[in-house]
Amino acid sequence: MRTVVLTMKASVIEMFLVLLLTGVHSNKETAKKIKRPKFTVPQINCDVKAGKIINPEFIVKCPAGCQDPKYHVYGTDVYASYSSVCGAAVHSGVLDNSGGKILVRKVAGQSGYKGSYSNGVQSLSLPRWRESFIVLESKPKKGVTYPSALTYSSSKSPAAQAGETTKAYQRPPIPGTTAQPVTLMQLLAVTVAVATPTTLPRPSPSAASTTSIPRPQSVGHRSQEMDLWSTATYTSSQNRPGADPGTQRQDPSGAAFQKPVGADVSLGLVPKEELSTQSLEPVSLGDPNCKIDLSFLIDGSTSIGKRRFRIQKQLLADVAQALDIGPAGPLMGVVQYGDNPATHFNLKTHTNSRDLKTAIEKITQRGGLSNVGRAISFVTKNFFSKANGNRSGAPNVVVVLVDGWPTDKVEEASRLARESGINIFFITIEGAAENEKQYVVEPNFANKAVCRTNGFYSLHVQSWFGLHKTLQPLVKRVCDTDRLACSKTCLNSADIGFVIDGSSSVGTGNFRTVLQFVTNLTKEFEISDTDTRIGAVQYTYEQRLEFGFDKYSSKPDILNAIKRVGYWSGGTSTGAAINFALEQLFKKSKPNKRKLMILITDGRSYDDVRIPAMAAHLKGVITYAIGVAWAAQEELEVIATHPARDHSFFVDEFDNLYQYVPRIIQNICTEFNSQPRN
């Protein structure tokens, strides 16, 4: 029996090689007669990624519609190979949304890719990727031959879906069968298969073949391309009583298909390097240029209806895609309001755009009234907490969508939100008609709610079908952190310079009390390089810079620095100290910071304070003057910013300084919050 089997194998191999050589010879003869075909540009779909194409440089034709945000692009000018080729072409400006031909050139991987918005496409940021590419106009170089058919790293080429023809070896048909294309990988598998001793099962009557060569078919996930020429080994289940059932599959004839040890069920058509990366989509860390903590307040009232509620959800999904959500960039949560507000998910629930969009799709309408004011109060008290993912260095932003008008008042709730440092944006849709205005609870509610009344914080559309037009301006505005005025509170937006009297009359013990007073004030502020910064000057006849605004950027470091200030002792030249502080401290203040000088003295100055004080006022430095014991009241009022009653304080003993900490903080915040809102 073994001799018969080996003879059959030899005959099969001989027949295959004869047919193979005949086909090759025939193809060579045909090629001589046919002229070299004209170069045809391969066409690809919008979702084809550069990493799937092996060719280092190629020309392709993109279809129309690749501007769609579902085709992800990573980077700017130089793109990660995980990007959509055609999407990158639109982002770079080489193509518009109508499609066309482009030249693609592979380049080395980058350590980071920066996202940006360009030509209607929002590209995403990416920390690193193994390969990059650039997109150029389709002007071929002289002497360079570009492929008419692209080489893909996967057996299922995306180009085939776009109508591109791929090269395949055509196995000569066996009589009575239909010819099937055989790829190069399958051809290599033939050699392995025929060279390996196998045991063929005894054919059963029910498995009689209509061809001259039996083709046992297994049941399960076997590829349709797998046939006689594959590497599989067939054996009778009756002959393998000890075989592992996990490695066997029954075929129609009763034979079992055994997966060869070490063999890949995919027939090796996907390279190992592709298998290691193709299933893992890179997750962006977010756009660091738009690091905000964002809450959407969406309208779930009954009056909005299901259709408009879906339109509202689509805007949220588009915003999530455009913002490039991530832990190093923007984070986003959603609260729905009706009769009462409810949080669907907070800032740390979903940390990438893909997961966030999936969660948005699952939101269902709650119904009820349109109590916007109650919802804003809820967000102010509950949403922006550390437990919910709020980050101290990121501006807090609330975007409120309102259909028509609210059924409660929003002004007071919005004022409290603004004073908490929350930037409120209003998007109003389909406002009240003339005959409906009598039902509006609070006329002009949007302007009463927002941080500025100059139109930056409010958007209005006449129809729900125009809501999508707010996407680009909204994304641009919420990411413009320099203009988010309400993120700047009285506690996180100042450069505060303490000017401390170290004269002999103070004494060592009282000087430590003064430093404790400075510490108590400092503790009330949010300290960082982007929030409030602290500096200090000590003076007698002379002046000494203890530390500048840029020296320390954390509260613990500042408090330790204050403790280390040593008592100097000497005379009292307050006027010279003010000039010194203006030059050494406030000249280096940031332009967007409020400048606060807090001067503490225990006596009359030996020099004139009027001209230095006037210079401070003219330079926009808000000056607080605190006098102790023998300080001259009239000098304090000259030094202090107008009105003096809010900026000058006097205590008779050093030990009573602590009592004025709350009042000074309150005055600083009251003055800050009274600034014009337009």
C-alpha positions as CSV (number, residue, x, y, z in Angstrom):
1,M,0.0,0.0,0.0
2,R,2.9,2.4,0.9
3,T,4.4,1.8,-2.6
4,V,1.1,2.7,-4.2
5,V,0.8,5.9,-2.3
6,L,4.4,7.0,-3.1
7,T,3.8,6.2,-6.8
8,M,0.6,8.4,-6.7
9,K,2.6,11.2,-5.1
10,A,5.3,11.1,-7.7
11,S,2.7,11.1,-10.5
12,V,1.0,14.2,-9.0
13,I,4.3,16.0,-8.6
14,E,5.4,15.2,-12.1
15,M,2.0,16.3,-13.6
16,F,2.1,19.6,-11.6
17,L,5.6,20.5,-12.7
18,V,4.8,19.7,-16.4
19,L,1.7,22.0,-16.2
20,L,3.7,24.7,-14.4
21,L,6.5,24.7,-16.9
22,T,4.1,24.7,-19.8
23,G,2.3,27.7,-18.4
24,V,5.5,29.6,-17.8
25,H,6.7,28.9,-21.3
26,S,3.3,29.9,-22.7
27,N,3.4,33.1,-20.8
28,K,6.9,34.0,-22.0
29,E,5.8,33.4,-25.6
30,T,2.8,35.6,-25.1
31,A,4.8,38.4,-23.5
32,K,7.0,38.6,-26.6
33,K,4.0,39.3,-28.8
34,I,2.4,41.9,-26.5
35,K,3.8,45.4,-26.3
36,R,4.7,46.8,-22.9
37,P,1.5,48.1,-21.4
38,K,1.1,51.8,-20.6
39,F,1.5,52.7,-16.9
40,T,-1.8,52.7,-15.1
41,V,-2.3,54.4,-11.8
42,P,-3.6,52.1,-9.1
43,Q,-6.7,53.3,-7.3
44,I,-7.2,52.9,-3.6
45,N,-10.1,53.5,-1.1
46,C,-10.1,56.3,1.5
47,D,-9.6,53.8,4.3
48,V,-6.3,52.4,3.0
49,K,-3.4,53.0,5.4
50,A,0.1,53.7,4.2
51,G,1.5,50.9,6.4
52,K,-0.5,48.3,4.5
53,I,1.4,49.1,1.3
54,I,4.9,47.7,1.1
55,N,6.1,49.9,-1.8
56,P,8.5,52.6,-0.7
57,E,7.3,55.1,-3.3
58,F,4.2,55.0,-5.4
59,I,1.5,56.9,-7.3
60,V,-2.1,56.2,-6.5
61,K,-5.5,57.7,-7.3
62,C,-7.8,58.6,-4.4
63,P,-11.6,58.7,-4.7
64,A,-13.8,61.6,-3.6
65,G,-15.0,62.0,0.0
66,C,-11.8,61.2,1.9
67,Q,-12.2,64.3,4.0
68,D,-14.6,62.3,6.2
69,P,-13.4,62.3,9.9
70,K,-13.8,58.5,10.1
71,Y,-10.6,58.2,8.0
72,H,-8.0,58.8,10.7
73,V,-4.9,60.9,10.0
74,Y,-1.9,61.1,12.4
75,G,0.5,64.0,12.2
76,T,1.1,67.2,10.1
77,D,3.2,67.3,6.9
78,V,4.9,64.1,7.9
79,Y,2.3,61.4,8.7
80,A,2.4,58.1,10.7
81,S,2.0,55.1,8.4
82,Y,-1.1,54.2,10.3
83,S,-2.8,57.2,8.7
84,S,-5.3,57.0,5.8
85,V,-3.2,57.8,2.7
86,C,-6.0,59.8,1.0
87,G,-7.0,61.5,4.2
88,A,-3.4,62.7,4.7
89,A,-3.4,64.0,1.1
90,V,-6.5,66.1,1.8
91,H,-5.0,67.3,5.1
92,S,-1.8,68.3,3.5
93,G,-3.6,70.3,0.8
94,V,-2.2,68.2,-2.2
95,L,-5.8,67.0,-2.8
96,D,-9.2,68.4,-2.1
97,N,-12.3,66.3,-1.2
98,S,-12.9,65.5,-4.9
99,G,-10.0,63.1,-5.0
100,G,-7.2,62.7,-7.6
101,K,-3.7,61.4,-8.1
102,I,-0.9,61.7,-5.5
103,L,2.7,60.7,-5.1
104,V,3.5,58.9,-1.7
105,R,7.0,58.5,-0.4
106,K,7.8,56.5,2.7
107,V,10.2,58.0,5.3
108,A,11.6,57.1,8.7
109,G,9.4,56.8,11.8
110,Q,9.1,59.8,14.0
111,S,9.4,60.2,17.8
112,G,6.1,62.1,17.8
113,Y,3.4,63.4,15.5
114,K,1.5,66.6,16.1
115,G,-2.2,66.8,15.2
116,S,-3.7,69.9,13.6
117,Y,-6.8,71.1,11.7
118,S,-6.1,71.7,8.0
119,N,-8.3,71.7,4.9
120,G,-11.3,70.3,6.6
121,V,-9.4,67.4,8.2
122,Q,-8.5,67.2,11.9
123,S,-5.4,65.1,12.2
124,L,-4.5,63.5,15.5
125,S,-1.4,63.5,17.7
126,L,0.6,60.3,18.2
127,P,3.7,59.8,20.5
128,R,5.7,57.6,18.0
129,W,5.3,55.2,15.1
130,R,7.7,52.9,13.3
131,E,7.2,54.4,9.8
132,S,6.1,57.7,8.2
133,F,5.2,59.0,4.8
134,I,4.8,62.3,3.0
135,V,2.4,63.2,0.2
136,L,3.4,65.1,-2.9
137,E,1.8,66.1,-6.2
138,S,1.7,63.3,-8.7
139,K,4.7,64.4,-10.8
140,P,6.8,61.3,-11.5
141,K,10.6,61.6,-11.4
142,K,12.4,61.0,-14.6
143,G,13.9,57.5,-14.8
144,V,11.8,56.2,-11.9
145,T,9.4,53.4,-12.6
146,Y,6.3,53.4,-10.4
147,P,4.3,50.2,-9.8
148,S,1.0,49.7,-11.7
149,A,-0.1,47.2,-9.0
150,L,0.7,47.8,-5.4
151,T,2.2,45.2,-3.0
152,Y,0.2,44.8,0.2
153,S,1.3,43.4,3.5
154,S,-2.0,41.4,3.9
155,S,-3.6,38.6,1.8
156,K,-6.8,40.6,1.5
157,S,-5.6,43.6,-0.3
158,P,-7.7,46.7,0.1
159,A,-6.9,47.7,-3.5
160,A,-8.9,44.7,-4.7
161,Q,-12.0,46.3,-3.3
162,A,-11.2,49.4,-5.3
163,G,-11.1,47.5,-8.6
164,E,-7.3,47.2,-8.8
165,T,-6.0,44.0,-10.4
166,T,-3.5,42.0,-8.5
167,K,-0.9,39.6,-9.9
168,A,-1.6,35.9,-9.3
169,Y,-0.2,32.7,-10.9
170,Q,-3.0,30.8,-12.7
171,R,-2.7,27.1,-12.2
172,P,-3.6,25.2,-15.3
173,P,-7.1,23.7,-14.9
174,I,-7.5,19.9,-14.3
175,P,-10.1,18.5,-16.6
176,G,-13.5,18.7,-15.0
177,T,-12.6,21.5,-12.6
178,T,-12.6,25.3,-12.6
179,A,-9.2,27.0,-12.7
180,Q,-8.3,28.7,-9.4
181,P,-5.6,31.4,-9.0
182,V,-2.6,30.3,-7.0
183,T,-0.5,32.9,-5.2
184,L,3.2,32.8,-4.7
185,M,2.9,31.8,-1.0
186,Q,0.6,28.9,-2.0
187,L,3.1,27.8,-4.6
188,L,5.8,27.7,-2.0
189,A,3.5,25.7,0.3
190,V,3.2,23.1,-2.5
191,T,6.9,22.3,-2.3
192,V,6.7,21.8,1.5
193,A,3.5,19.7,1.1
194,V,4.7,17.3,-1.5
195,A,8.1,16.8,0.1
196,T,6.5,15.7,3.5
197,P,5.5,12.1,3.9
198,T,1.7,11.9,4.4
199,T,-0.8,9.2,5.0
200,L,-3.9,9.4,2.8
201,P,-7.2,8.1,4.2
202,R,-9.0,5.2,2.6
203,P,-11.6,6.8,0.3
204,S,-15.2,6.0,1.4
205,P,-18.0,5.4,-1.2
206,S,-19.8,8.6,-0.1
207,A,-16.7,10.7,-0.8
208,A,-16.3,9.6,-4.4
209,S,-14.8,12.5,-6.4
210,T,-15.8,13.6,-9.9
211,T,-12.3,14.5,-10.7
212,S,-9.2,12.4,-11.3
213,I,-7.7,13.6,-8.0
214,P,-9.5,13.5,-4.7
215,R,-9.9,16.8,-2.8
216,P,-11.1,16.2,0.8
217,Q,-12.8,19.3,2.3
218,S,-12.7,20.1,6.0
219,V,-15.4,21.8,8.0
220,G,-14.7,24.9,10.0
221,H,-12.6,28.1,9.4
222,R,-10.5,26.7,6.6
223,S,-9.6,29.1,3.8
224,Q,-11.4,28.5,0.5
225,E,-8.1,28.7,-1.2
226,M,-6.8,25.6,0.7
227,D,-6.8,22.6,-1.5
228,L,-4.6,19.6,-2.6
229,W,-1.6,21.9,-2.7
230,S,-1.8,23.1,1.0
231,T,0.4,21.9,3.8
232,A,-2.4,20.1,5.7
233,T,-2.1,16.4,6.5
234,Y,-5.1,14.2,6.4
235,T,-5.4,11.1,8.5
236,S,-8.3,8.7,9.4
237,S,-9.7,9.3,12.9
238,Q,-9.8,5.5,13.3
239,N,-6.1,5.3,12.8
240,R,-5.4,8.1,15.4
241,P,-7.2,7.1,18.6
242,G,-4.8,9.1,20.7
243,A,-4.9,12.3,18.6
244,D,-5.7,15.5,20.4
245,P,-9.3,16.4,19.5
246,G,-8.3,20.1,19.5
247,T,-6.1,19.5,16.5
248,Q,-8.7,17.5,14.4
249,R,-11.7,18.6,12.3
250,Q,-14.0,16.1,10.6
251,D,-14.4,16.3,6.9
252,P,-17.5,15.1,4.9
253,S,-16.0,11.7,4.2
254,G,-15.4,10.9,7.8
255,A,-11.7,11.9,7.7
256,A,-10.3,14.3,10.2
257,F,-8.2,17.3,9.3
258,Q,-5.2,17.7,11.6
259,K,-3.5,21.0,11.8
260,P,0.3,20.4,11.3
261,V,2.5,21.2,14.2
262,G,3.9,24.7,13.9
263,A,1.8,25.4,10.8
264,D,-0.2,28.7,10.6
265,V,-3.9,28.3,9.7
266,S,-3.6,31.4,7.6
267,L,-1.1,29.6,5.4
268,G,1.5,32.2,6.1
269,L,-0.2,34.8,4.0
270,V,0.2,37.5,6.7
271,P,3.8,38.4,7.7
272,K,4.7,38.2,11.3
273,E,5.5,41.9,11.6
274,E,2.1,42.7,10.3
275,L,0.4,40.3,12.8
276,S,2.2,42.1,15.6
277,T,0.7,45.5,14.9
278,Q,-2.3,45.3,12.6
279,S,-4.8,44.6,15.5
280,L,-3.6,47.4,17.7
281,E,-4.7,50.8,16.7
282,P,-2.5,53.5,18.2
283,V,-4.3,55.4,20.9
284,S,-3.5,59.1,20.9
285,L,-2.5,60.8,24.1
286,G,-4.5,63.9,23.0
287,D,-3.6,67.3,21.6
288,P,-1.4,69.1,24.2
289,N,-2.3,72.4,22.5
290,C,-5.9,71.9,23.6
291,K,-5.6,70.7,27.2
292,I,-9.1,71.5,28.6
293,D,-11.6,69.7,30.9
294,L,-14.8,69.9,29.0
295,S,-18.4,69.1,30.0
296,F,-21.3,69.1,27.5
297,L,-24.7,70.0,28.9
298,I,-27.1,68.5,26.4
299,D,-30.9,69.2,26.2
300,G,-32.9,66.1,27.0
301,S,-36.2,67.9,27.4
302,T,-39.4,66.3,25.9
303,S,-39.9,69.2,23.5
304,I,-36.7,68.5,21.6
305,G,-38.0,65.3,20.1
306,K,-36.0,62.2,19.1
307,R,-34.8,63.5,15.7
308,R,-33.3,66.7,17.1
309,F,-31.8,64.7,20.0
310,R,-30.0,62.5,17.5
311,I,-28.7,65.6,15.7
312,Q,-27.4,66.9,19.1
313,K,-25.6,63.6,19.7
314,Q,-24.0,63.8,16.3
315,L,-22.5,67.2,17.1
316,L,-21.0,65.7,20.3
317,A,-19.5,62.8,18.4
318,D,-18.0,65.2,15.8
319,V,-16.5,67.4,18.6
320,A,-15.1,64.3,20.2
321,Q,-13.4,63.3,16.9
322,A,-12.2,66.8,16.1
323,L,-10.7,67.5,19.6
324,D,-8.4,64.5,19.7
325,I,-9.3,63.3,23.2
326,G,-6.5,62.0,25.4
327,P,-4.9,62.3,28.8
328,A,-2.3,64.8,27.6
329,G,-5.0,66.9,25.7
330,P,-8.7,67.5,26.1
331,L,-11.0,65.3,28.2
332,M,-14.7,65.3,27.8
333,G,-17.8,64.3,29.8
334,V,-21.5,64.6,29.2
335,V,-24.4,65.7,31.5
336,Q,-28.0,65.6,30.2
337,Y,-30.6,67.9,31.7
338,G,-34.4,67.9,31.7
339,D,-36.3,68.2,35.0
340,N,-33.1,67.2,36.8
341,P,-29.5,66.8,35.5
342,A,-27.7,63.5,35.3
343,T,-24.1,62.7,34.4
344,H,-23.7,60.1,31.7
345,F,-19.9,59.9,32.0
346,N,-17.2,62.1,33.6
347,L,-13.8,63.3,32.4
348,K,-11.9,60.1,33.2
349,T,-14.5,57.6,31.9
350,H,-13.3,57.7,28.3
351,T,-9.8,58.9,27.4
352,N,-9.8,58.6,23.6
353,S,-12.1,59.8,20.8
354,R,-13.1,56.3,19.7
355,D,-14.5,55.1,23.0
356,L,-16.1,58.5,23.7
357,K,-18.0,58.4,20.4
358,T,-19.2,54.9,21.2
359,A,-20.5,56.1,24.6
360,I,-22.2,59.1,23.0
361,E,-24.1,56.8,20.6
362,K,-25.6,54.9,23.6
363,I,-27.1,58.0,25.3
364,T,-30.9,58.0,25.4
365,Q,-33.2,60.9,25.9
366,R,-34.5,61.5,29.4
367,G,-37.4,64.0,28.8
368,G,-38.9,66.6,31.1
369,L,-38.5,70.4,31.2
370,S,-35.5,72.4,30.2
371,N,-34.0,73.4,33.6
372,V,-30.7,74.8,32.4
373,G,-29.9,76.8,35.5
374,R,-30.3,73.8,37.7
375,A,-28.0,71.8,35.4
376,I,-25.3,74.5,35.6
377,S,-25.4,74.6,39.4
378,F,-25.1,70.8,39.3
379,V,-22.0,70.9,37.2
380,T,-20.4,73.7,39.3
381,K,-20.9,71.7,42.5
382,N,-20.3,68.1,41.3
383,F,-18.7,67.7,37.9
384,F,-15.2,69.4,38.1
385,S,-13.8,67.4,41.0
386,K,-10.5,65.4,41.2
387,A,-12.6,62.2,41.7
388,N,-14.2,62.9,38.3
389,G,-10.9,63.4,36.5
390,N,-10.5,67.2,36.8
391,R,-7.0,68.4,36.3
392,S,-5.7,71.5,38.1
393,G,-3.7,72.8,35.1
394,A,-6.5,72.4,32.6
395,P,-9.2,75.1,32.1
396,N,-12.8,74.1,32.9
397,V,-15.2,74.5,30.0
398,V,-19.0,73.9,29.9
399,V,-20.8,73.9,26.6
400,V,-24.6,74.2,27.0
401,L,-27.0,73.3,24.2
402,V,-30.4,74.9,24.5
403,D,-33.5,74.2,22.3
404,G,-35.6,77.4,22.3
405,W,-35.2,78.7,25.9
406,P,-34.7,77.4,29.4
407,T,-37.6,76.8,31.8
408,D,-35.7,78.3,34.7
409,K,-33.3,81.2,35.3
410,V,-29.6,80.8,34.4
411,E,-28.0,84.2,35.4
412,E,-27.2,83.5,39.1
413,A,-26.1,79.9,38.5
414,S,-23.8,81.0,35.7
415,R,-22.3,83.8,37.8
416,L,-21.4,81.2,40.5
417,A,-19.9,79.0,37.8
418,R,-17.8,81.8,36.4
419,E,-16.5,82.7,39.8
420,S,-15.5,79.1,40.2
421,G,-13.4,79.5,37.1
422,I,-15.7,77.7,34.6
423,N,-15.9,79.0,31.1
424,I,-19.5,78.7,29.9
425,F,-20.4,78.5,26.2
426,F,-24.0,78.6,25.0
427,I,-25.2,77.2,21.7
428,T,-28.9,78.2,21.2
429,I,-31.0,76.7,18.5
430,E,-34.3,78.0,17.2
431,G,-35.0,80.8,19.6
432,A,-38.4,82.0,20.6
433,A,-40.7,83.4,17.9
434,E,-42.3,86.8,18.5
435,N,-45.5,85.3,19.8
436,E,-43.6,82.9,22.1
437,K,-41.4,85.6,23.9
438,Q,-44.0,86.0,26.5
439,Y,-43.2,82.5,27.8
440,V,-39.5,83.1,28.1
441,V,-38.6,83.0,31.8
442,E,-35.4,85.1,31.4
443,P,-35.0,87.3,28.3
444,N,-31.4,87.5,26.8
445,F,-30.4,84.5,29.0
446,A,-27.4,83.6,27.0
447,N,-25.6,87.0,27.4
448,K,-26.4,86.9,31.1
449,A,-24.8,83.5,31.4
450,V,-21.5,83.7,29.5
451,C,-18.1,85.0,30.6
452,R,-18.0,87.8,27.9
453,T,-20.8,89.4,26.0
454,N,-18.7,89.9,22.8
455,G,-20.0,86.9,21.0
456,F,-17.0,84.7,21.7
457,Y,-18.9,82.5,24.2
458,S,-22.2,82.3,22.4
459,L,-23.3,80.7,19.2
460,H,-26.8,80.7,17.7
461,V,-28.3,78.7,14.8
462,Q,-31.7,79.3,13.3
463,S,-32.4,75.6,12.7
464,W,-31.3,72.2,14.1
465,F,-30.2,71.3,10.5
466,G,-27.6,74.0,10.8
467,L,-26.1,72.8,14.1
468,H,-23.2,71.1,12.3
469,K,-22.0,74.5,11.2
470,T,-21.0,75.3,14.8
471,L,-18.4,72.5,14.9
472,Q,-15.4,74.3,13.6
473,P,-15.9,77.6,15.5
474,L,-16.7,75.8,18.7
475,V,-13.6,73.6,18.6
476,K,-11.4,76.6,17.8
477,R,-12.8,78.6,20.6
478,V,-12.7,76.0,23.4
479,C,-9.1,75.3,22.5
480,D,-8.1,79.0,22.6
481,T,-7.0,78.8,26.2
482,D,-5.5,82.4,26.1
483,R,-9.1,83.7,25.6
484,L,-10.8,81.5,28.2
485,A,-11.3,84.4,30.6
486,C,-13.3,82.5,33.2
487,S,-10.5,80.0,33.8
488,K,-8.6,82.9,35.3
489,T,-10.0,83.3,38.8
490,C,-8.8,85.6,41.5
491,L,-6.8,82.8,42.9
492,N,-4.9,81.5,39.9
493,S,-4.2,84.5,37.6
494,A,-1.8,86.8,39.4
495,D,1.9,87.6,39.9
496,I,2.0,88.6,43.6
497,G,5.1,90.4,45.0
498,F,5.5,90.7,48.7
499,V,7.6,93.8,49.8
500,I,8.7,93.1,53.4
501,D,10.1,95.7,55.9
502,G,13.2,94.2,57.5
503,S,14.2,97.3,59.5
504,S,15.6,97.2,63.0
505,S,12.4,98.3,64.6
506,V,10.7,95.0,63.5
507,G,12.9,92.6,65.5
508,T,13.6,88.9,64.9
509,G,10.4,87.6,66.5
510,N,8.0,90.0,64.8
511,F,9.8,89.3,61.5
512,R,8.9,85.6,61.8
513,T,5.3,86.7,62.5
514,V,5.3,88.8,59.3
515,L,6.6,85.7,57.3
516,Q,3.8,83.6,58.8
517,F,1.3,86.3,57.6
518,V,2.9,86.0,54.1
519,T,2.6,82.2,54.3
520,N,-1.1,82.4,55.2
521,L,-1.9,84.6,52.3
522,T,0.1,82.5,49.9
523,K,-1.7,79.3,50.9
524,E,-5.0,80.7,49.6
525,F,-3.7,80.9,46.0
526,E,-3.3,78.2,43.3
527,I,0.5,78.2,42.7
528,S,2.1,77.0,39.4
529,D,4.0,78.4,36.5
530,T,0.7,78.9,34.7
531,D,-1.4,80.0,37.7
532,T,-0.4,82.4,40.5
533,R,3.3,83.1,41.0
534,I,4.9,84.5,44.1
535,G,8.0,86.7,44.5
536,A,9.5,88.5,47.5
537,V,11.7,91.5,48.3
538,Q,13.1,92.5,51.7
539,Y,14.2,96.1,52.4
540,T,15.8,98.3,54.9
541,Y,18.0,101.2,53.6
542,E,18.8,98.7,50.9
543,Q,16.8,96.2,49.0
544,R,17.3,92.4,48.4
545,L,15.4,90.1,46.0
546,E,14.6,87.0,48.1
547,F,13.1,85.1,45.1
548,G,11.5,86.1,41.8
549,F,8.3,85.0,40.1
550,D,10.1,82.3,38.0
551,K,12.1,80.8,40.9
552,Y,9.5,78.4,42.3
553,S,6.5,76.9,40.6
554,S,4.8,74.8,43.3
555,K,3.1,75.8,46.6
556,P,5.4,73.6,48.8
557,D,8.5,75.1,47.3
558,I,7.2,78.6,47.8
559,L,6.2,78.0,51.4
560,N,9.7,76.6,52.1
561,A,11.3,79.5,50.5
562,I,9.3,82.0,52.7
563,K,10.5,80.1,55.8
564,R,14.1,80.4,54.7
565,V,14.0,84.3,54.4
566,G,16.5,85.7,56.9
567,Y,16.0,88.8,58.9
568,W,18.1,91.7,57.7
569,S,17.8,94.7,60.0
570,G,18.5,98.4,59.2
571,G,16.6,101.5,58.2
572,T,13.3,102.0,56.4
573,S,13.4,103.3,52.8
574,T,10.0,102.3,51.5
575,G,10.0,104.5,48.4
576,A,13.2,102.9,47.2
577,A,11.8,99.4,47.9
578,I,8.8,100.1,45.7
579,N,11.0,101.2,42.8
580,F,13.2,98.1,43.4
581,A,10.2,95.8,43.3
582,L,8.9,97.4,40.1
583,E,12.3,96.8,38.4
584,Q,13.3,93.4,39.8
585,L,9.9,91.7,40.2
586,F,7.1,93.2,38.1
587,K,9.2,94.1,35.1
588,K,9.4,90.3,34.6
589,S,5.7,89.7,35.1
590,K,3.8,87.9,32.4
591,P,1.5,90.1,30.2
592,N,-1.6,88.1,31.0
593,K,-1.1,88.2,34.7
594,R,-2.7,90.6,37.2
595,K,0.1,92.3,39.1
596,L,-0.4,92.6,42.9
597,M,2.1,94.2,45.3
598,I,1.5,93.5,49.0
599,L,3.7,95.8,51.1
600,I,4.1,95.3,54.9
601,T,5.9,97.9,57.0
602,D,6.0,99.0,60.7
603,G,7.1,102.6,60.4
604,R,7.4,105.9,58.5
605,S,9.6,105.8,55.5
606,Y,12.9,107.7,55.4
607,D,12.3,108.6,51.8
608,D,9.4,109.8,49.7
609,V,6.8,107.2,48.7
610,R,4.5,109.4,46.5
611,I,6.4,109.2,43.2
612,P,7.3,105.4,43.4
613,A,3.6,104.7,44.4
614,M,2.3,106.7,41.4
615,A,4.8,104.8,39.1
616,A,3.4,101.5,40.4
617,H,-0.2,102.6,39.8
618,L,0.6,103.8,36.3
619,K,2.2,100.4,35.4
620,G,-1.0,98.6,36.4
621,V,0.3,97.2,39.7
622,I,-2.5,96.9,42.2
623,T,-0.9,97.8,45.6
624,Y,-2.0,96.7,49.0
625,A,-0.4,98.5,52.0
626,I,-0.4,96.9,55.4
627,G,0.9,98.9,58.3
628,V,1.8,97.8,61.8
629,A,2.4,99.7,65.1
630,W,4.3,102.9,64.1
631,A,3.4,102.9,60.4
632,A,2.1,106.3,59.1
633,Q,-1.6,106.0,58.1
634,E,-1.3,108.7,55.4
635,E,1.7,107.0,53.8
636,L,-0.3,103.7,53.6
637,E,-3.1,105.5,51.8
638,V,-0.7,107.1,49.3
639,I,0.9,103.7,48.6
640,A,-2.4,101.8,48.3
641,T,-4.4,101.6,45.0
642,H,-7.6,103.7,44.9
643,P,-10.0,103.3,46.8
644,A,-7.6,103.3,49.8
645,R,-10.2,101.8,52.1
646,D,-10.1,98.5,50.1
647,H,-6.3,98.4,49.7
648,S,-4.8,99.8,53.0
649,F,-5.0,98.1,56.4
650,F,-3.6,99.0,59.8
651,V,-3.1,96.8,62.9
652,D,-1.6,97.9,66.2
653,E,0.3,94.6,66.9
654,F,2.1,92.1,64.7
655,D,0.2,89.3,66.3
656,N,-3.0,90.6,64.9
657,L,-1.9,90.5,61.2
658,Y,-3.5,87.0,60.7
659,Q,-7.0,88.5,61.2
660,Y,-6.7,90.5,57.9
661,V,-5.9,87.4,55.7
662,P,-9.6,86.6,54.9
663,R,-10.5,90.3,54.2
664,I,-7.5,90.8,51.9
665,I,-8.4,87.7,49.9
666,Q,-12.0,88.7,49.7
667,N,-11.0,92.2,48.4
668,I,-8.7,90.7,45.8
669,C,-11.5,88.4,44.5
670,T,-14.2,91.1,44.7
671,E,-12.1,93.4,42.6
672,F,-11.3,90.6,40.1
673,N,-14.9,89.6,39.7
674,S,-16.0,93.2,39.1
675,Q,-14.0,93.5,35.9
676,P,-16.0,94.4,32.8
677,R,-17.5,91.3,31.0
678,N,-17.2,92.6,27.4
